[in-house]
Amino acid sequence: MSVKRDRRDRRWLLTGIVLVLLFAVGYIIWSSVLLRERQLKVAELVLERNQQMLHVRLDGMMQQREQDLMEECTALDARAMTDTVFLRERWSSLFASTASLVAIRLADENGDMVVAKRSRTDIAMQVLKSTKDELPEGVTDAIERTAVEIEADRNGLAEGDPRTEVWYTKALEDSYGSPVWHLTQQEGSERPLVQVAFLVRSSLPAAPYRIMMFELDLGRSSWVDTRSSPLHTMGIVIHDGDGAALNMPDALKRPSILAAEQIAVQHWTSTRTTKPFTVQADGERFMALTAPYLLNGTTVLATVLVDLDLVAIWTEPEKRGLVIASILLMMLIVLLSMSWLNRRREVARIRRQMALSETQELKLAKALGEREVLNREVHHRVKNNLQVVSSLLNLQVSRMEDDAVRNEFLRGKRRIDIIALVHHELYGLKDLRNVDLQLFFDGLYKAIRSMHVPNSERVSMDLRTDELKVDQDTAIELGIILCELLGNAFQHAFPYATGGHIDIHVQPVEGDLYRMVMKDNGKGLSDNYSEGHEKLGLEIVDALSEQLDGAFHIRSNAGTICEVLFRMRHEHRLSALNRS
């Protein structure tokens, strides 16, 4: 009987091994098919993220140009059309500060117009007057243009009647009271330029209305310059509905990417698809996605490409993991077979293990309770160690006689104190796995404010985080960024006795992309803010933003605006979704 039982057991074992082998082969084939689909899904996700980042940059650029246009329109008065000295002084500084600005046109309802265009060394200006003569019978309208040159030795400034231009009529037709956008073909080039115009109505009854227009070249704009962005490895084309591409920075792009961009735009022009599609150029495969970008008065298209070979490299670990999993599965089959054959001899050991498992479960429950305490202790010890380092630096500073060296040591000590402060604030929170940014940032603000007394006593603050909760690692990096920005604001933004106000807002943008914006109404950025002591702090903020898979941007606008884009860590987002 025992022999028959053993034979039956061996047959069942052999049948099980064969079934497992068949399952392993089928799993490998099925996983190979899924891996191909996975590569396409990853490429689509990369395209969507880069479209999202590009739209954020385009929003910033368009808003900045509209703001510049509105400021120039606000500065206009009754003499602006004839006072060329006044216009030259204003527009020269605007051309110098706005690299993407190509030309400015200011026209009134009579057809008179002042034109300023960027030249190689300066700006060229021209005043155009319209005169109406007696018309022959049967002729309804005629306009003779006479040009008065303000600058000698200038070419290419002759203009037609502005009332026949699209930007002029669009500005008149706008009913929202906001700037209108338009694409126009660049003279002598296949690439169009972007025009934004605004209707200015005079407060004087007899004065005519005027329309100011900016002509922009995106190839000169720092907003779409990808040298300092994750977008520099991708292909980006901004074009109109007919496929005419705007000028874009392409010095860092490979020839294959440039060729793929043209093919992608041609493909979209013929299909008008809203879904990702693949193209080939120079033997390389790319996936592209075209999405509309809406402006007041017109719509432009943004086409983004990603190299599928690069995506394949990203999924290479999954291929290796599949092979390793197959080998491990075969080894597991052998081990399971041996374990099953020795099962009877292992019954006693299993029983002992079950008793041990019960004891381990009790220990595990206790360990889970101690984990939170240990986590807090880690932050507490990190803070204490950093305070020891800070004290040692204090001793070192007291022995230094050179003021410059002492100040550098003090700045380094202050940053160590900031890191210690971040860990101290984390230590005091109840839930370290889901850090409440409202409580965390509020504590950091109070601590940084106390470190900068008396400069901070006259500064108020408004904090909004939209009830956002993050993991510990993200909270630490965001906390250091916030402390650096607050320290800069307290030290440099409010030099006057009137003090000021700081507004901090953290909000979701789209998907897993979030934005933290800190605004102040201080004196704004200095001309040399990217040099000297302020530069290191901004470099730290920029580096931390890249670690968060985001970007950092700073600009002046009635104060200083610091914008940090960051992404939530994928594991934390999944845990948050599971809890909800």
C-alpha positions as CSV (number, residue, x, y, z in Angstrom):
1,M,0.0,0.0,0.0
2,S,2.8,2.4,0.8
3,V,4.5,1.7,-2.5
4,K,1.2,2.5,-4.4
5,R,0.8,5.6,-2.4
6,D,4.3,6.7,-3.2
7,R,3.8,6.1,-6.9
8,R,0.5,8.1,-6.8
9,D,2.2,10.9,-5.0
10,R,5.0,11.0,-7.6
11,R,2.5,11.1,-10.5
12,W,0.7,14.0,-8.9
13,L,4.0,15.7,-8.3
14,L,5.0,15.2,-11.9
15,T,1.6,16.5,-13.1
16,G,2.0,19.6,-10.9
17,I,5.5,20.3,-12.2
18,V,4.3,20.1,-15.8
19,L,1.4,22.4,-15.2
20,V,3.6,24.9,-13.4
21,L,6.1,24.8,-16.3
22,L,3.3,25.4,-18.8
23,F,2.0,28.2,-16.7
24,A,5.5,29.8,-16.5
25,V,5.9,29.6,-20.3
26,G,2.5,31.1,-20.9
27,Y,3.2,33.8,-18.3
28,I,6.5,34.8,-20.0
29,I,4.7,35.1,-23.4
30,W,1.8,37.0,-21.9
31,S,4.2,39.4,-20.0
32,S,6.2,40.0,-23.2
33,V,3.0,41.2,-24.9
34,L,2.1,43.3,-21.9
35,L,5.6,44.8,-21.8
36,R,5.2,46.2,-25.3
37,E,1.9,47.8,-24.2
38,R,3.6,49.1,-21.1
39,Q,6.2,50.9,-23.2
40,L,3.5,52.6,-25.1
41,K,1.6,53.6,-21.9
42,V,4.8,55.0,-20.4
43,A,5.4,57.0,-23.6
44,E,1.9,58.4,-23.4
45,L,2.3,59.3,-19.7
46,V,5.6,61.1,-20.5
47,L,3.9,63.0,-23.4
48,E,1.0,64.1,-21.1
49,R,3.4,65.3,-18.4
50,N,5.5,67.3,-20.9
51,Q,2.3,68.8,-22.4
52,Q,1.3,69.7,-18.9
53,M,4.7,71.3,-18.2
54,L,4.7,73.1,-21.5
55,H,1.2,74.5,-21.0
56,V,2.3,75.9,-17.6
57,R,5.2,77.6,-19.2
58,L,3.1,79.0,-22.0
59,D,0.6,80.3,-19.4
60,G,3.4,82.1,-17.6
61,M,4.7,83.7,-20.8
62,M,1.4,84.8,-22.2
63,Q,0.3,86.3,-18.8
64,Q,3.6,88.2,-18.6
65,R,3.3,89.6,-22.1
66,E,-0.3,90.6,-21.5
67,Q,0.7,92.3,-18.3
68,D,3.5,94.2,-20.1
69,L,1.0,95.3,-22.8
70,M,-1.5,96.5,-20.2
71,E,1.1,98.5,-18.4
72,E,2.2,100.2,-21.6
73,C,-1.4,101.0,-22.5
74,T,-1.9,102.4,-19.0
75,A,1.1,104.7,-19.5
76,L,-0.4,106.2,-22.8
77,D,-1.8,109.8,-22.8
78,A,-3.0,112.2,-25.4
79,R,0.5,113.1,-26.6
80,A,1.8,109.6,-26.9
81,M,1.1,109.4,-30.7
82,T,3.3,112.4,-31.4
83,D,5.8,112.4,-28.5
84,T,8.4,110.0,-30.0
85,V,10.9,110.9,-27.3
86,F,8.5,109.7,-24.7
87,L,7.8,106.5,-26.6
88,R,11.4,105.8,-27.3
89,E,12.3,106.1,-23.6
90,R,9.6,103.6,-22.6
91,W,10.0,101.2,-25.5
92,S,13.8,101.0,-25.4
93,S,13.7,99.6,-21.8
94,L,10.9,97.3,-22.8
95,F,12.8,95.9,-25.8
96,A,15.9,95.5,-23.6
97,S,14.0,93.5,-20.9
98,T,11.9,91.4,-23.2
99,A,14.0,89.3,-25.6
100,S,11.0,87.8,-27.4
101,L,9.6,91.3,-28.3
102,V,10.1,92.0,-32.1
103,A,8.0,95.0,-32.8
104,I,5.5,97.4,-31.2
105,R,2.7,99.2,-33.1
106,L,0.5,101.9,-31.8
107,A,-2.4,103.0,-34.1
108,D,-5.5,105.2,-33.7
109,E,-8.9,105.1,-35.4
110,N,-7.7,107.6,-38.1
111,G,-5.1,105.1,-39.4
112,D,-2.1,107.0,-37.8
113,M,0.5,104.6,-36.4
114,V,3.8,104.6,-34.6
115,V,6.0,101.6,-35.3
116,A,9.1,100.4,-33.4
117,K,11.1,97.4,-34.5
118,R,14.1,95.7,-33.0
119,S,17.3,96.2,-35.0
120,R,20.8,94.7,-34.5
121,T,22.0,97.4,-32.1
122,D,19.0,99.6,-31.3
123,I,15.3,100.1,-32.1
124,A,14.1,101.6,-35.4
125,M,11.0,103.9,-35.1
126,Q,8.7,105.3,-37.7
127,V,5.6,107.6,-37.6
128,L,3.0,106.9,-40.3
129,K,0.3,109.5,-41.1
130,S,-2.9,108.9,-43.2
131,T,-4.4,111.7,-45.4
132,K,-7.6,111.6,-47.4
133,D,-7.9,113.5,-50.7
134,E,-10.8,114.3,-53.0
135,L,-11.9,111.1,-54.6
136,P,-12.9,110.7,-58.2
137,E,-16.5,109.8,-58.9
138,G,-17.2,106.1,-58.3
139,V,-14.3,105.7,-55.9
140,T,-15.4,105.1,-52.3
141,D,-12.2,105.2,-50.4
142,A,-8.4,105.7,-50.8
143,I,-5.7,106.2,-48.2
144,E,-2.3,107.7,-49.0
145,R,0.4,106.7,-46.6
146,T,3.3,109.2,-45.9
147,A,6.2,108.1,-43.7
148,V,8.2,110.4,-41.4
149,E,11.5,108.7,-40.6
150,I,12.6,109.3,-37.0
151,E,15.8,107.3,-37.4
152,A,18.1,107.5,-40.4
153,D,19.5,104.4,-42.1
154,R,16.7,102.1,-41.2
155,N,15.2,99.5,-43.6
156,G,12.0,97.4,-43.6
157,L,9.8,99.8,-41.6
158,A,7.2,100.7,-44.3
159,E,3.8,99.7,-43.1
160,G,0.3,99.6,-44.6
161,D,-2.9,101.0,-43.2
162,P,-3.3,99.4,-39.7
163,R,-7.1,99.4,-40.1
164,T,-6.8,96.6,-42.7
165,E,-4.7,94.4,-40.4
166,V,-6.2,91.4,-38.6
167,W,-4.8,92.4,-35.2
168,Y,-6.5,95.8,-35.5
169,T,-9.9,94.4,-36.3
170,K,-9.6,91.7,-33.7
171,A,-8.9,94.2,-31.0
172,L,-12.0,96.2,-32.1
173,E,-14.2,93.1,-32.1
174,D,-13.1,91.9,-28.6
175,S,-16.0,92.3,-26.1
176,Y,-14.2,91.0,-23.0
177,G,-11.9,94.0,-22.6
178,S,-8.8,91.9,-22.6
179,P,-5.8,91.5,-25.0
180,V,-6.5,89.5,-28.1
181,W,-4.0,87.1,-29.8
182,H,-3.2,86.4,-33.4
183,L,-0.7,84.5,-35.5
184,T,0.8,86.3,-38.5
185,Q,3.2,85.2,-41.1
186,Q,6.8,86.6,-40.7
187,E,7.9,88.5,-43.8
188,G,10.5,86.5,-45.7
189,S,10.0,83.4,-43.6
190,E,7.7,80.4,-43.3
191,R,7.5,80.7,-39.5
192,P,4.7,82.8,-38.1
193,L,5.0,85.3,-35.3
194,V,2.6,85.9,-32.4
195,Q,0.7,89.2,-32.1
196,V,-1.2,90.4,-29.0
197,A,-3.2,93.7,-29.2
198,F,-5.4,95.7,-26.9
199,L,-7.9,98.5,-27.4
200,V,-7.3,101.7,-25.4
201,R,-10.3,104.0,-25.1
202,S,-9.4,107.6,-24.2
203,S,-11.0,109.3,-21.2
204,L,-11.3,112.6,-23.3
205,P,-14.4,112.8,-25.4
206,A,-12.7,114.2,-28.5
207,A,-9.6,112.0,-28.4
208,P,-9.6,108.9,-30.7
209,Y,-9.3,105.4,-29.4
210,R,-5.9,103.7,-29.9
211,I,-4.8,100.1,-30.3
212,M,-1.4,98.9,-29.2
213,M,0.1,95.6,-30.5
214,F,3.2,93.6,-29.5
215,E,4.8,91.2,-32.0
216,L,6.6,88.3,-30.4
217,D,9.1,85.7,-31.5
218,L,8.8,82.6,-29.2
219,G,12.3,81.5,-30.3
220,R,13.7,84.4,-28.2
221,S,11.6,83.7,-25.1
222,S,13.2,82.2,-22.0
223,W,9.8,80.6,-21.0
224,V,10.1,78.0,-23.8
225,D,13.9,77.7,-23.6
226,T,14.3,74.0,-22.6
227,R,18.0,74.2,-21.6
228,S,17.2,74.3,-17.9
229,S,14.1,72.0,-18.1
230,P,13.4,68.3,-18.3
231,L,11.9,69.1,-21.7
232,H,15.3,69.4,-23.3
233,T,15.4,65.7,-24.2
234,M,12.0,65.9,-26.0
235,G,10.8,67.4,-29.2
236,I,8.5,70.4,-28.9
237,V,6.8,72.3,-31.8
238,I,4.2,75.1,-31.4
239,H,2.3,75.7,-34.7
240,D,-0.9,76.9,-36.1
241,G,-3.8,74.9,-37.6
242,D,-2.2,74.8,-41.0
243,G,1.0,73.3,-39.7
244,A,3.2,76.4,-39.9
245,A,5.6,76.1,-36.9
246,L,6.6,79.0,-34.7
247,N,10.3,79.7,-34.2
248,M,11.5,77.6,-31.2
249,P,15.0,77.1,-29.6
250,D,16.5,74.0,-31.2
251,A,20.2,74.3,-30.7
252,L,20.3,71.2,-28.3
253,K,18.0,69.0,-30.4
254,R,19.3,66.0,-32.4
255,P,18.8,66.1,-36.2
256,S,16.5,63.1,-35.9
257,I,14.2,65.0,-33.4
258,L,14.0,68.0,-35.8
259,A,13.1,65.7,-38.6
260,A,10.5,63.9,-36.5
261,E,9.0,67.2,-35.5
262,Q,8.3,68.1,-39.1
263,I,6.8,64.7,-39.8
264,A,4.6,64.8,-36.7
265,V,3.2,68.2,-37.6
266,Q,2.5,67.1,-41.2
267,H,0.8,63.9,-39.8
268,W,-1.4,65.9,-37.5
269,T,-2.3,68.4,-40.2
270,S,-3.6,65.6,-42.4
271,T,-5.4,63.6,-39.6
272,R,-6.3,66.2,-36.9
273,T,-6.0,63.4,-34.3
274,T,-6.3,64.1,-30.6
275,K,-4.6,60.8,-29.6
276,P,-0.9,59.9,-29.4
277,F,0.6,58.7,-32.7
278,T,4.0,57.3,-33.8
279,V,6.4,58.6,-36.4
280,Q,9.7,57.6,-37.8
281,A,12.7,59.7,-38.7
282,D,16.3,58.7,-39.5
283,G,15.6,55.1,-38.4
284,E,14.3,56.2,-35.0
285,R,10.8,55.8,-33.7
286,F,9.0,58.6,-31.8
287,M,5.6,59.0,-30.2
288,A,3.9,62.4,-30.6
289,L,0.9,64.1,-29.0
290,T,-0.8,67.3,-30.3
291,A,-3.0,69.4,-27.9
292,P,-4.6,72.8,-28.5
293,Y,-3.6,75.9,-26.4
294,L,-6.4,78.4,-26.3
295,L,-5.8,82.2,-26.4
296,N,-8.2,85.0,-26.5
297,G,-8.8,85.4,-30.2
298,T,-6.9,82.4,-31.6
299,T,-5.7,78.9,-30.9
300,V,-2.2,77.4,-31.3
301,L,-1.2,73.8,-31.3
302,A,1.5,72.3,-29.1
303,T,3.1,69.0,-30.4
304,V,5.4,67.1,-28.0
305,L,7.5,64.1,-29.0
306,V,9.3,61.4,-27.0
307,D,11.9,58.9,-28.3
308,L,10.5,55.4,-28.0
309,D,14.0,53.9,-27.8
310,L,14.5,56.0,-24.7
311,V,11.3,54.6,-23.3
312,A,12.5,51.1,-24.1
313,I,15.7,51.8,-22.1
314,W,13.4,52.9,-19.2
315,T,11.6,49.5,-19.3
316,E,14.8,47.5,-19.7
317,P,14.8,46.6,-16.0
318,E,11.3,45.1,-16.4
319,K,12.7,42.8,-19.2
320,R,15.6,41.7,-17.0
321,G,13.1,41.2,-14.1
322,L,11.0,39.0,-16.3
323,V,14.0,36.7,-17.1
324,I,15.1,36.6,-13.5
325,A,11.5,35.9,-12.4
326,S,11.5,32.9,-14.8
327,I,14.7,31.5,-13.4
328,L,13.5,32.0,-9.9
329,L,10.2,30.3,-10.8
330,M,12.0,27.2,-12.0
331,M,14.1,27.1,-8.9
332,L,11.0,27.5,-6.8
333,I,9.4,24.5,-8.6
334,V,12.4,22.4,-7.7
335,L,12.4,23.6,-4.1
336,L,8.6,23.0,-3.8
337,S,9.0,19.5,-5.1
338,M,11.7,18.7,-2.6
339,S,9.7,20.3,0.1
340,W,6.6,18.3,-0.8
341,L,8.5,15.0,-0.8
342,N,9.9,15.8,2.7
343,R,6.5,17.1,4.0
344,R,5.9,14.4,6.4
345,R,9.2,14.8,8.1
346,E,8.6,18.5,8.4
347,V,5.2,18.3,10.1
348,A,6.7,18.6,13.5
349,R,8.9,21.6,12.4
350,I,5.8,23.3,10.9
351,R,4.0,22.9,14.2
352,R,6.9,24.5,16.0
353,Q,6.9,27.2,13.5
354,M,3.2,27.9,13.9
355,A,3.8,28.3,17.7
356,L,6.7,30.6,16.8
357,S,4.5,32.5,14.4
358,E,2.0,33.3,17.1
359,T,4.8,34.7,19.3
360,Q,6.2,36.7,16.3
361,E,2.8,38.2,15.6
362,L,2.6,39.5,19.1
363,K,6.1,40.9,18.7
364,L,5.2,42.4,15.4
365,A,2.1,44.2,16.8
366,K,4.4,45.6,19.5
367,A,7.0,46.7,16.9
368,L,4.4,48.5,14.9
369,G,3.5,50.5,17.9
370,E,7.1,51.3,18.5
371,R,7.7,52.3,14.9
372,E,6.1,55.6,15.2
373,V,8.1,56.4,18.4
374,L,11.3,55.3,16.6
375,N,10.5,57.5,13.6
376,R,10.0,60.5,15.9
377,E,13.2,59.7,17.7
378,V,15.1,59.7,14.5
379,H,14.0,63.2,13.7
380,H,14.7,64.3,17.2
381,R,18.3,62.9,17.1
382,V,18.9,64.4,13.7
383,K,17.8,67.7,15.1
384,N,20.1,67.3,18.1
385,N,23.1,66.3,16.0
386,L,22.6,69.3,13.7
387,Q,22.4,71.6,16.8
388,V,25.7,70.1,17.9
389,V,27.2,71.0,14.5
390,S,25.7,74.5,14.8
391,S,27.3,74.9,18.2
392,L,30.7,73.8,16.9
393,L,30.4,76.4,14.1
394,N,29.6,79.0,16.7
395,L,32.8,78.2,18.5
396,Q,34.7,78.3,15.2
397,V,33.1,81.7,14.3
398,S,34.1,83.2,17.6
399,R,37.8,82.6,16.7
400,M,37.6,84.2,13.2
401,E,38.7,87.7,12.7
402,D,37.9,88.1,9.0
403,D,34.4,89.5,8.6
404,A,33.8,87.9,5.2
405,V,34.8,84.4,6.3
406,R,32.8,84.8,9.5
407,N,29.7,85.8,7.5
408,E,30.1,82.8,5.3
409,F,30.3,80.5,8.3
410,L,27.2,82.2,9.8
411,R,25.3,81.6,6.6
412,G,26.3,78.0,6.6
413,K,25.3,77.7,10.2
414,R,21.9,79.3,9.5
415,R,21.1,76.7,6.8
416,I,22.1,73.9,9.3
417,D,19.7,75.5,11.8
418,I,17.0,75.5,9.1
419,I,17.4,71.8,8.5
420,A,17.3,71.2,12.2
421,L,14.2,73.3,12.5
422,V,12.5,71.2,9.7
423,H,13.2,68.0,11.6
424,H,12.0,69.6,14.9
425,E,8.7,70.6,13.4
426,L,8.2,67.1,11.9
427,Y,8.9,65.6,15.3
428,G,6.0,67.6,16.8
429,L,3.4,66.4,14.3
430,K,1.0,63.6,15.1
431,D,1.0,61.8,11.8
432,L,4.4,61.5,10.1
433,R,3.2,59.4,7.3
434,N,0.7,62.0,6.1
435,V,2.2,65.4,7.0
436,D,-0.4,68.2,7.1
437,L,1.3,71.0,5.2
438,Q,-0.9,73.7,6.9
439,L,0.3,72.8,10.3
440,F,3.9,72.1,9.2
441,F,4.3,75.4,7.2
442,D,2.7,77.4,9.9
443,G,5.2,76.2,12.5
444,L,8.1,76.8,10.1
445,Y,6.9,80.4,9.3
446,K,6.6,81.2,13.0
447,A,10.1,79.9,13.7
448,I,11.7,81.6,10.7
449,R,9.9,84.8,11.6
450,S,11.4,84.7,15.2
451,M,14.9,84.2,13.7
452,H,14.6,87.5,11.7
453,V,13.3,89.8,14.4
454,P,13.0,92.8,14.1
455,N,12.8,92.8,10.3
456,S,9.9,90.3,10.4
457,E,7.8,92.1,13.1
458,R,6.0,94.3,10.5
459,V,5.4,91.5,8.0
460,S,2.0,89.7,7.8
461,M,1.4,86.3,6.3
462,D,-1.5,84.4,4.6
463,L,-1.0,80.6,4.2
464,R,-3.3,78.3,2.2
465,T,-2.5,74.6,1.5
466,D,-5.9,73.3,0.4
467,E,-5.7,70.6,3.1
468,L,-2.8,68.9,1.2
469,K,-0.9,66.1,3.0
470,V,2.5,64.7,1.8
471,D,5.0,62.1,2.9
472,Q,8.0,62.8,5.1
473,D,10.6,63.1,2.3
474,T,8.5,65.6,0.3
475,A,7.7,67.6,3.5
476,I,11.4,67.9,4.4
477,E,12.4,69.2,0.9
478,L,9.4,71.6,0.7
479,G,10.2,72.8,4.3
480,I,13.8,73.6,3.4
481,I,12.6,75.4,0.2
482,L,10.0,77.4,2.2
483,C,12.6,78.4,4.9
484,E,15.1,79.6,2.2
485,L,12.5,81.7,0.5
486,L,11.1,83.1,3.7
487,G,14.7,83.9,4.9
488,N,15.4,85.8,1.7
489,A,12.1,87.7,1.9
490,F,12.7,88.8,5.6
491,Q,16.3,89.8,4.8
492,H,15.9,91.6,1.5
493,A,12.2,92.2,0.5
494,F,11.1,94.7,3.2
495,P,13.8,97.3,3.9
496,Y,11.3,100.0,4.8
497,A,9.6,100.7,8.1
498,T,6.2,100.0,6.5
499,G,6.8,96.3,6.5
500,G,4.8,94.2,4.1
501,H,2.8,91.0,3.4
502,I,3.7,87.5,2.3
503,D,1.2,85.2,0.7
504,I,1.9,81.4,0.4
505,H,-0.4,79.1,-1.5
506,V,0.0,75.4,-2.3
507,Q,-2.5,73.9,-4.7
508,P,-2.9,71.1,-7.2
509,V,-2.3,71.9,-10.9
510,E,-3.1,68.7,-12.8
511,G,-2.7,65.0,-12.0
512,D,0.2,64.6,-9.6
513,L,1.7,68.0,-10.4
514,Y,1.4,70.6,-7.6
515,R,2.4,74.3,-7.3
516,M,3.7,76.3,-4.3
517,V,3.6,80.0,-4.9
518,M,5.1,82.6,-2.5
519,K,4.3,86.2,-3.2
520,D,5.5,89.3,-1.3
521,N,4.8,93.0,-1.9
522,G,8.3,94.1,-1.1
523,K,10.8,96.0,-3.2
524,G,11.3,93.1,-5.8
525,L,14.4,91.5,-7.1
526,S,17.6,93.4,-7.4
527,D,19.5,93.6,-10.7
528,N,22.2,91.3,-9.3
529,Y,20.0,88.8,-7.5
530,S,21.6,85.9,-9.4
531,E,25.0,86.8,-7.9
532,G,26.4,87.0,-4.5
533,H,24.9,85.6,-1.3
534,E,21.3,85.3,-2.7
535,K,22.5,83.1,-5.5
536,L,23.3,80.1,-3.3
537,G,19.9,80.1,-1.7
538,L,18.2,80.2,-5.1
539,E,20.4,77.4,-6.3
540,I,19.4,75.3,-3.3
541,V,15.7,75.9,-4.0
542,D,16.3,75.0,-7.7
543,A,18.1,71.8,-6.9
544,L,15.4,70.7,-4.4
545,S,12.7,71.5,-6.9
546,E,14.4,69.1,-9.4
547,Q,14.6,66.4,-6.7
548,L,10.8,66.7,-6.5
549,D,10.5,66.2,-10.3
550,G,9.5,69.8,-10.8
551,A,10.9,73.2,-11.5
552,F,11.5,76.6,-9.9
553,H,10.9,80.1,-11.3
554,I,11.3,83.5,-9.8
555,R,10.2,86.9,-11.1
556,S,9.4,90.4,-10.0
557,N,5.8,91.8,-10.3
558,A,5.0,94.5,-7.7
559,G,7.2,92.5,-5.4
560,T,8.7,89.0,-5.9
561,I,6.9,85.8,-7.0
562,C,8.5,82.5,-6.4
563,E,6.9,79.5,-8.0
564,V,7.9,75.8,-7.2
565,L,6.3,73.0,-9.3
566,F,6.6,69.6,-7.7
567,R,5.1,66.1,-8.0
568,M,3.7,64.0,-5.2
569,R,5.6,60.7,-4.8
570,H,3.7,57.8,-6.5
571,E,3.6,55.5,-3.4
572,H,2.1,58.3,-1.2
573,R,-0.5,59.1,-3.8
574,L,-1.6,55.4,-4.0
575,S,-1.8,55.2,-0.2
576,A,-3.9,58.4,-0.1
577,L,-6.2,57.0,-2.7
578,N,-6.6,53.8,-0.8
579,R,-7.5,55.6,2.4
580,S,-10.1,57.7,0.6
